[in-house]
Amino acid sequence: MVERLVIARIGQRGDGVVDGPDGPTYVSGALPGETVSVEAWPGHPDRRQLIRVETASAERIAPICPHFGVCGGCAVQHWQTAAYRAWKRGLVVEALRQVGIDAPVGDLVDAHGDGRRRAVFHARCGTHGVLDVGFSAARAHRVVSIDRCPVLAKSLDGALPAAWAIAEALTATDNKPLDIALTATDAGLDIDVRGSGPLKAPLLATLARVAAAQNLARLTRHGELVAQRRAPTLGMGKASVPLPPAAFLQATEAGEAVLAQLVLSACEDAKRVADLFCGVGPFALRLAEHARVFAADNDEPAIAALKRAAASTSGLKPIEAETRDLFRRPLVAAELKRFDAVVFDPPRQGAQAQSRALAESGVPLLVAVSCDRGTFARDMRVLVDGGYRLAEVTPVDQFRYSEHVEIVARLDR
């Protein structure tokens, strides 16, 4: 049955929302003020599928990608920039409001730059043996084959052909679903393939030939080396970091630069800094240009890479790096008392245990970096209750057209 709805607002995931007596109804691809025709979405009683826009918003613009609306990667390519930016900043304001915090939230900082330097393509063989390589469909368990993606950086120009070549080689003998993680490095494309299961020697040799034909810097399977022509590295400040397979990095080069600058600016007077959940060291290696740094993360290969980069870079102050599970064994007050500042950048689940320990410490300055506004707000509540003042919050947009937003916050005692 076709319904006609008037969209009231944009929800937290970028859907148009109609508020009704039984709760909200969500319509992907619709904008506030629009009248739309919709139909039921099987299996999703609170959602409707957009059939057509009857009355368009003045803020509606043409999407930049032909796959928009089918591919699940982008939510709001169809929305005018100023309204989109205000909505994205508002997501951070609302997350803090929900935990009872009223703090100064700055304007959204654009950090898309040249585009995303990391991507994970999915490869699946359908019931009729047709191979699809691309991204997951919006709210569906299938893959949308794509021929290009305009939000990727030029350094990933060869990513799709390489992913197709790898998928074709692996699915020729086994149709297991594959996830193909690609990273643009200073040495070229670094690819890690997951989902294939153990490979016999002939297939490994085939993959090595694919790597050579695609001019890959490195190809690994579940982190195990298949072929390497050049060691994948990335510059971080003065250092050049040897990357572990499928290493975590900020999504865009510009995003890393913006986040690092915000962190460095906040810590400019600190002489002893802890960098917690440090990864391969995008903050630690830059901070060490003027401060002694203690760095910790539970990712052993990342810590090893950070140590190698620090040891081979002149002009840095000492970096002490430790493999440590900060979820189970956070730094406690006695360990924290030697630091002038603590920087922490946890994964999406946040840093609840570490925040509780920080709240009991006397560290004068904290810099929180987060990729999840919900867990960020939860952790800020812990720290504010522990006596910290949330002095500054900066939202950073390196995931353009999506609901994801990075956050950098400064807290003072």
N, C-alpha and C positions, 0 to 999 in steps of 0.2 A: 504494500500500500504506500502511495506517495504522500508525504506530508510536506507542508510548507511551514518553515520556521524563520524567526527573526533572531539573529545572533546578538547576544548581549555583550560578550567580552571574549578575550583570548585566555585560555587556561594555561596552566603551568607547563604543559607539554606542547603548546603551540596550536591546540585545537580551538575552533570556535565553540563557545559554550552557550547553551540556552538553560536558564535556571527555571525549574518547574517545581510543583508541589512535591513530587517524588524524588527530587534531587536534580543534579545537572545532567544534561544530555550533550554529548560531544560530537562535533562535526569537523573532521579533518578538511583543511583547505578553505574554510570559511572565515570571514573577518567580521569584526564588530560593526553592527548597523546593517549588515547584509540580510536580505530576504533570500532564502535558499529553498530549493526542492530537494528532499532527501527520501531515502527508503531505509528499511530495517537492515541492520548488519547482523547476519546470523551468528549466534553465539555471543553477541555483545549487546545485551539489552539496554545499556546506557549509551550506546553509540548509534550514529546514523551514517549511511554512505551518501556523500554528496552527489546528486544527479546533475544539477545546474544551479548557477547563481542567477536569481531572478532580478535582483536589484543589487548592483555592485557598489562596494565602498569606494570613496574617492582615494583611499589609501591603497587600493589594489594595484599591483604592478605585474608585469609579465615575468614569470620565473626564468632563471638563466639556464635551466637544464631541462631537456625533453623528458627526462625520467622522473621529474618532480611529481609527487602525488602517488607514484607507484613504488618507487624506491623509498625505503624507510630512513634514509640518511638525513634528509633535511625536512624541517617542519614548516618554515615560514619564508620561503623564497618569494612568495607572492605579496609580501607586505612592505609598504614604503619604509625607507630607512629610519626616519626620525621616530615613527611610531614603534618600530621594532626595537630600536635602542632604548626607548623609554620603558617598554615592556620588560626587556631583559634586565635593566637596572632594577625595575620594580620587583623582579623575582627575588633579588637579594634582600631588598627592604622588607618584603613580606615574610621571608624566612626568619629574619631577625624579629619581626613583630610577633610572630607566632610563639616565640620563646620569651616574649616580654622585654626585648631590647630595642631601645630607640638610640641609634648611633648614626653619626654622619656617614652617609654613603655617597661617594663621588660619582661623577659621570662615568659611563661605560667607556673603557679604553679599547679601541679597535686594535686587535693584534692578529688579524687574519694574514696580513702581509702577502706573500706570494702564494699562500695556500698551505694545505696540510702536507706535511712531509712523511706522514705515516698513514698506512691504510691496511685493513684486513679484508681481503676478498674471499668470498665463499665460493666453493665449487661443488656442484651437486649434479648427479645424473638422475633425470626424471624417470618415470615409469616406462617411457618408450626409448630410453637410452640416450636422450638428448642432453648434452652437457650445457649447463648454465654456469657462468662465472660472473660474479658481481657482488651486489650488496643484498642484504635481507630486505624483503618486501615490508611495507608498513604493516605492522601488526599481523603478520602472516608467516607461516613456516615454509617459505619458499624463497628462492633466489631470483632476483631480477637481473638478467644479463644486461650489462652496460657496455657501450663502446667508448665512452669517455666520462669524466667526472670533472666539472669545472671548479670544484672547490679544492682539487689537488694541486700541489705546487708543480712547476715545470720540471723540477728535479725528479718527479715521479712520472714523467711522460712515457717511459718505457715499462711502467708497472703492469698495465693491463695486458699487453702482448706477452710479457714474461709469465704472468699468472695463467693465461690461457695455455701457453706452451707447457708449463709444469702440470697443469690439470689434465691436459690431453695425454701427456706421457703416463701419468699415474692412473688415470681412469681407463686406460686402454686394457689393463689387465684386472682391475679391481675398481668397483664403483663406490668405494667408501667416500663419505663426505669429507671434504678438505677445507681447512682454513689456511689461507696463504697470507702471512704477515710480511709487509714490505716497508722498508725504511730507506729514505734517501740519505746517504752519507756523503762525506767529502770524497770518498773513493768510488761512489756509484751505488747501485741498488744492493741492499742486503735483504735476503729473503729467508724466512723460516717457515717450513711447511709442517702443519700438524693434522693428524687424523689419518695418515696413510697406513699406520702399522709398520712392522718390520719389513724392510725391503731387501730383496736378494741382489746379488752382485750385478747381474745384467741390467736391472732397473736402475741401480745406483749409477752405473756407467752411462745409461741413457740420460739421467738427470744431470750428470756432469757435462754431457754434450749440450744439453739445453742451456745450462749455465754459461757455457762458453759462447754459444750462438747468441744469447741475449746480453752478453757482455756484463754479467753480474759480478759484483765485487765478491759476494759470498752467497752460497746456498747451503742451508742446514735443514735437517729434518728433526723436529723435536729437540733442537739445540745441538744435534750431532752433525759434524761437518760432512758435507757431501762434496763441495768444491769451493775453492777460494783462489781468485786471481789477484785480489788486492785486499789488504787488511782494512775493514771498514772502520773509519774514525770520524769523529766530529770535533770541531773546535769549540772550546768553552773557555772564554776569556783568553788567557795566554796559553792554555793547555790544549793538547790534542788527546782526546779520550779514545782508547781502543774499545769498541762497543762489543759487549756480549751479544749472542744471538737473541733477537726479539727483545732487545733492551727497551725499558720504558724511557720515553722522551716526551717532552711537551709536544703537542700536536703540530704546532707551527714554529718555524725558526723565529718569527717575530714574537710569538707568544713567550718563548723562552727568554728572549731579550727583554721584553717588557717586565715580566715577572722578576727576572734577575735585577733589573734596575730598581724596581720598587723595594726589593729586599735589601740591596746594597745601600740605597738611600736611607732606609730606616735604621740600618746598622752602621752608619758611617763613623760614629764615635766609639763603637765597641772595639775592644782589643782582644777579647776572648769570646768566641761565638760557638755555640753548638748548632749543628745542622742535622736535624732528626728526620728520618725517612728521606735520606739524602740521595738515593739512587746512585747514578754514576757521577754525580757531583756538579750539576749545573750551577748551584749556589755556592757550594763549598769551595770550588776551585776559583771562583771570582772573589769570594770573601777573603780567601787566603792571600790575596794581593795586598791586604792591609791589616789582617787580624790572624791570630792563631785560631785554628778551627778543630773542633772535634766533630766527626761525622759518623752517623750510625744508620744502618738499614739492615733488614733481615735478608736481603738479596745478596748472597755471597759473591756471585760473579760481578755484580755491580760494584761492590766494595773493592774487589780485586782490581777492576778497571780503574776506579778512582785512585787507588794506591799507585798503580803504574803511571797514571797521568801525572800525579803529584810528584813522583820520583823523577820523572823525565822533564819537568818544567822548572826552569830557573826563575828566580825572582819571587817565589812564593814563601810565605811564612809557613811554619810547620802545620801539617794536617795529620791528625790522629784519626784513623778510620777503623771502625769496629763493626763486625757482623753481629747484629743483636736484634732480637724480636721485641720491638717496642710495644707491641700489643700485650705480650705476656710479661715482659720485663722492662717496663719504662724506666727512664732515668728518674731517680728519687731525689728528694730535697738535698740530701747530703752530697750527691754527685753534681747537682745543678748549681751549687753555691759558688763554684769557681767561674761561672760565666757572666759576662756583662749582658749578653743577649742570647736568645734561643730562637732559631728558625725551625718551624716544623711544617712539612708538606706531605701529609698522609694520603693514602689512596682513598677511594670513595667512602669506605666505612668509617673514616675519620680517625681521631686520636683520643678516644674517650679516656683510656687509662693514663696516657701520657698527660692529658689536660688536667686530670685530677692531681697528678704529681706536681705539675707546674703550679697549680693553684695553691699548693702547700709550700711552694718554694719562695725564695726572696729575689728571684731573677728580676732585674728592673725593667727589662724590655723583652717583649715577645713579638715575633712576626709569624702570623699564621697564613699559610697558603693552602687553598682548598679547591677541589674540583667538584664538590658536592655541597650545595647550599644548605641542605637539610642537616647533614652531620656537622657542617661548619657552625651553623646556628646553635646546635646542641652543645658543641665544645665551647663556644663563646659564652654560653650561659654558665657553664662550669667555671670558667675563668673569671667572669664578672662576679659571680657569687664568691669566688675566692679572693676578691679584692682588686682585681685588675680593672682598668678603665679602657674601654674599646674606643681608642682615640681616632682611628681612621680606617675606613673600609673602601677598597677600590675594586670594582668589578672589571674583569678583563675578558674580552670576547675573542677567543681564538677558535671557537667552534661556530663560525658564522652560519646563520640560518637554522640553528638548532636551539633547544632549550638549555643546553649546557653552558655554564658560565664559570670561569675561574675567579677566585677571590683572593686578595691580599689584604690582610688586616694588621694594624699595629696596636699593641696593647701596652700600657704603661702601668707601673705601680704608683 
